[in-house]
Amino acid sequence: MVYQIQFEGEIRAAELRRFLADNYGIAPAAIYVGRIADRSADDPRPVAMFTPPEDDEEFGWVLIGDTELADATGLGERELAVALARAFRIRALVDDGSFYPDRWLLVSTDGSTGRVRTDEDAAADGNLRILYALEPIRGEPQLAVVPPRDWSRDGD
């Protein structure tokens, strides 16, 4: 999987489909909206899937895509998350590329980004909850910054 962008709140499916069609030429029918378990195995392979949260989870709406989405947009995961966060004025989380499961890259509504740490206990229950930023994020001045003690090891 190339993309897994997690949004803080809901984006209306019709608006997401329209945005992807208008900006990247992706046919609205090529975006599956719903739970993966509800999708029929016989359905055509979608370019992307947009799934709602199981419960009332923070960052529970997820856009999942693979090479077809990368080819259609010409953007990497972070760049697409920035475009969507700006367009829909919604925060998003993407993998920060580290091996730490509680480290993510937060994309603010203004498109600024920075690494954050999430609550491991909440994540074990499927809920991403931000504890603090690991570096200042321009669009998140209210978010406390607690830098890792040793930047060279990227550990706490």
C-alpha positions in Angstrom: 0.0 0.0 0.0 1.4 3.4 -1.0 -1.1 5.6 0.8 -2.8 5.6 4.1 -4.0 9.0 5.0 -6.0 9.3 8.2 -8.3 12.3 8.7 -9.3 13.9 12.0 -12.9 14.1 10.9 -15.3 13.3 8.1 -14.9 14.5 4.5 -18.1 14.1 2.6 -17.6 11.3 0.1 -19.2 13.3 -2.8 -16.8 16.2 -2.1 -13.8 14.0 -2.0 -14.8 12.3 -5.2 -15.4 15.6 -6.9 -12.0 17.0 -5.7 -10.2 13.9 -7.0 -12.0 14.0 -10.3 -11.5 17.8 -10.8 -7.8 17.8 -9.8 -6.5 14.4 -10.9 -9.1 13.0 -13.3 -10.1 10.1 -11.2 -13.6 8.9 -12.0 -15.9 9.2 -8.9 -16.9 5.6 -9.3 -13.2 4.6 -8.9 -13.3 5.7 -5.3 -14.9 3.1 -3.1 -16.5 4.6 0.0 -17.4 2.3 2.9 -16.0 -0.4 5.0 -13.6 -2.8 3.4 -15.4 -5.8 4.8 -18.6 -4.6 3.1 -16.9 -4.5 -0.3 -17.7 -7.5 -2.6 -14.7 -9.5 -3.8 -16.2 -9.3 -7.3 -16.3 -5.5 -7.4 -13.8 -3.9 -9.8 -10.5 -2.8 -8.1 -10.9 0.8 -7.0 -8.3 3.5 -7.4 -8.7 4.3 -3.7 -10.9 3.4 -0.8 -12.3 5.9 1.7 -13.4 4.2 4.9 -15.2 5.5 7.9 -14.1 4.9 11.5 -15.4 1.9 13.5 -16.4 4.1 16.4 -16.0 7.7 17.3 -12.3 7.6 16.7 -10.0 10.6 16.2 -8.3 10.4 12.8 -10.7 7.5 12.0 -11.5 8.4 8.4 -8.9 6.8 6.1 -8.0 7.2 2.5 -6.2 4.1 1.3 -4.6 3.8 -2.1 -1.9 2.0 -4.1 0.1 2.6 -7.2 -3.1 3.5 -9.2 -3.7 6.5 -6.9 0.0 7.5 -7.1 -0.1 7.3 -10.9 -3.3 9.3 -11.1 -2.2 12.1 -8.7 1.5 12.2 -9.4 1.9 12.9 -5.7 3.4 11.0 -2.8 1.4 10.3 0.4 2.5 13.4 2.2 1.9 15.7 -0.7 -1.6 14.3 -1.3 -2.3 14.6 2.4 -1.2 18.3 2.3 -3.5 19.0 -0.8 -6.5 17.3 0.9 -5.9 19.0 4.3 -5.8 22.4 2.6 -8.7 21.8 0.4 -11.0 20.4 3.1 -9.5 22.4 6.1 -9.0 19.2 8.0 -6.0 17.7 9.8 -4.5 14.5 8.6 -1.9 11.9 9.8 0.5 9.9 7.6 3.3 7.5 8.4 6.4 9.5 9.3 8.7 6.8 7.9 10.3 5.8 11.2 10.1 2.4 12.9 8.2 3.9 15.9 4.5 3.0 15.8 3.6 6.0 17.9 5.3 8.5 15.6 3.3 10.1 12.8 3.5 13.1 10.5 0.7 15.6 11.3 -0.6 17.7 8.4 -2.3 20.8 9.6 -5.2 22.5 7.8 -2.8 25.1 6.4 -0.6 22.3 4.9 2.2 22.7 7.4 3.6 19.4 8.7 5.6 18.1 11.6 6.2 14.9 13.5 3.9 14.1 16.5 3.7 11.3 19.1 0.4 9.5 19.6 -1.0 7.7 22.6 0.1 4.0 22.4 -2.7 2.7 24.5 -5.4 4.5 22.4 -3.6 3.3 19.2 -3.9 -0.3 20.5 -7.6 0.2 20.5 -7.5 1.6 16.9 -7.7 5.3 17.9 -4.9 7.7 17.0 -4.8 10.4 19.6 -2.0 13.1 19.5 -0.1 13.6 22.7 2.3 16.3 21.6 4.5 17.5 18.7 8.1 16.4 18.4 8.9 19.6 16.6 7.2 23.0 16.1 4.4 22.9 13.5 3.5 26.3 12.0 -0.2 25.6 11.8 -0.4 24.0 15.3 0.8 26.7 17.7 -1.4 25.3 20.5 0.2 21.8 20.3 2.8 21.3 23.0 6.3 20.5 21.7 8.4 17.9 23.4 11.5 17.1 21.3 13.0 13.7 21.6 15.9 13.7 24.0 18.4 12.4 21.5 17.7 13.6 18.0 20.5 11.4 16.6 18.7 8.3 17.7 15.2 9.7 17.4 14.3 8.2 20.7 12.5 9.4 23.8 
